[in-house]
Amino acid sequence: MPMEHIALTEAVYYILLSLYTPLHGYGIMQKVEGLSGGRVRLAAGTLYGALNTMLEKRWIRALPEISGDRKKEYEITERGREVAGAELARLQELARNGEDIIEGRGAK
């Protein structure tokens, strides 16, 4: 299946990164805030809207619920790892191109 060549929002990118270890919603919110140095703070509506979209795209999966625990946990799928890796490569290219221009090396 061809990889979607799309730019991810910061929220989606950080959510994917946070799910390399299974987490529940509140844990994802905390992890994203920590990863971004407090710059990205997810509201519940934003988080759960993004999670539903990522579930539909099969970038993440919901883990089976543990009896007695109402918190649903999520984890990244192999497809989600590919999407996160493609976004990392895109961001690295953007940074390299910016450094070349800003530091006076010109575009390659």
N, C-alpha and C positions, 0 to 999 in steps of 0.2 A: 504494500500500500504506500503510495507516495507521501512524503512528509509535507505537511502543510507549511508553506513558507510565509509565515505571518509574523508580524511584530507583536509580542505579548505586552499586555499592560504590566506595569510594575507589580501591581497586586497579584495578578495571575502568576507571574514569574516567581515572586516570593512565596506564594502558596505552594507552587510545585516544589521549590527548594525545601520548604518546611516539611513536606510530606515524604522526604527520603527516609524519615522515621515516622511510623504511624502516630497520628495525633487526632484529638477531637477538636471541635470548633474553637473553643476558648484557647486551647493549646496552640492552634494555628495562629490565632490573633496575637498571642504573646510572642511566638517564634518570629512572625513577620516583623513585628515591632522591634524585636531584638536584632534581627538580621539587618534591618535598615537603619539601625541606630536611632530609632524612634521617629524617623521621618515618615514611614508608611504605617498608618493606623487604620485598621479595617473595621468598619461598622458591621454589625451582624448581617444586615441586608445585603451589603456588598459581598461579604464572605460567602453567605449561603447561595446567593445568585451565581457567584463564580464557581462554587463547588458543584452546583447542579449542572452548569454548562460543561465543566471538566468531566463530570460523570458521564454525561451524554457523549462526549468526544472520546471517552475511555482513556483519558489521560490519568485518571485516578480511579480508585475503587473504594467502596465502603466495606469495611471489615465486618465479619459476623459479630452480632452483638453478644456480649457476655451477659449471662442471666443476672438480673438485678442491677445492671449498669445501664442507665438510660442514655449515656453519652455515646454517640456514634463516632467511631474512629475511621479515618481515611488513610490511604497510602497511595503513593505514586505507582503507576504501572510502567511497563517497559516502554510503551508508546509515549507516556508522559516524560520519561527519562530522555527519549529521543527529542521531544519538543523542547525540553529544558536545555539540552545540549546544543540544539540548533540556535536557540536564543542566545546562549552564551557565546557561540561563535559569531553571531551577528553583532552582539554588543562589543566583542573584542575588535572586530573589523571597524566599527564606528570609532572606537577609541584610537586605534592605530591611525586611521585617516585623519582624525582630529589632531593627534599629536604631530603628524607629518606637516600639516598645514600651519598649525599654531607655532610650532618650533622652527618653521622656515625651511623644511625639507621638501616642500611641494608634494603634490599628489604623485603616486607611482603609476 
